[in-house]
Amino acid sequence: MDLELLDRTLADRGEPRFRAKQIWEWVARGAQSYEEMTNLPAALRAELAVAVPLSALGLEREAHARDGTEKALFRTHDDRPLEAVLMRYRDGRRSVCLSSQSGCPLTCTFCATGAMRFGRNLTTSEVLDQALHFRRRSGIDHVVFMGMGEPLLNLDAVLAACERLRDLGVSARRTAISTVGWIPGIERLAAEDPPVRLALSLHAPEDALRSELMPVNERYPLGDVLAACRRWSEARRAPVFVEYLMLDGVNDRYEQAVALAGLLGSQGTFKVNLIPYNPTEAGFKGSSRAAIEAFRAVLAERGLTATVRLTRGREIDAACGQLAAREGELART
Ligand code: SAH
């Protein structure tokens, strides 16, 4: 719901200030229509149904995977594409993966979003509408900003959305912001200290390879990014989750595991998540399960906690960084 439009519409009608809060409470609890909002006057409900759509996003397409994963493709009012994913886990957790931008200005070479044109930052309402889409059908309890875009390039909107996510049942502690290592954003998180979790997309244990995979590394090199993460971790007293994509023959060799362990140390500041690669058109091949396991074992021997990420919704291209894959028209926009 476009919350600014709601505020303006209510103000134009001379409605009391508490109306916006009443409406938001309904929306955050998953209301499907204004009709349900029984504490609003009927005339107001009818007027809002026309003036302020329940979602600022148009739903273009949905896909459901056998493992319960759901993906939604949306368009903004100015026709920008974005996607979000709901993941259901066996232990009952329901986690939503949100986009912070339509497209992405960074050009990580392995990432499908990086290959499409950057559209724009999403507004707070557009971020929330992705989560609300899924909230209307089920409870949600975790959020990860691992969809399209770089959340630290749109931090005002992302943090404002985090505040409101609490009303949907997702506390900041259950919200993870994933970044390429955009240092000004990491520093701002350390200074303002919202209780969110921080995930860093690392993907290589040394600068030359990382710059090849993630050109942003030229601007913010590895050593500086890790130093900023350590400062965040000290301020927040929480570990940084390191995402390490497993690319066959590129970053999955024994020496690279040793280098990664040396770089991150065994003090518990960093926890590593090894991510099986979801093929896109970029030409990379994912490491085999055996190679991922061997890599994990080398890290573990050196005192670095590492887990292998479960792959969800693969047959619907629901994986992180792959949301735009096989959407021919998306890739071209
Ligand atoms: N820009 C942020 C958040 C969005 S990407 C970031 O880079 O962290 C979320 C995660 O998905 C990142 O770790 C990214 O490197 C990873 N990713 C990108 N493409 C992928 C692919 N094809 N398969 C698996 N993970 C991918």
Residues whose N, C-alpha, C, O or C-beta is under 5 A from the ligand:
A	BS01	SAH	F110 C111 A112 F145 M146 G147 G149 E150 P151 S178 T179 V180 S201 E243 P276 Y277 N278 T280 C320 G321 Q322
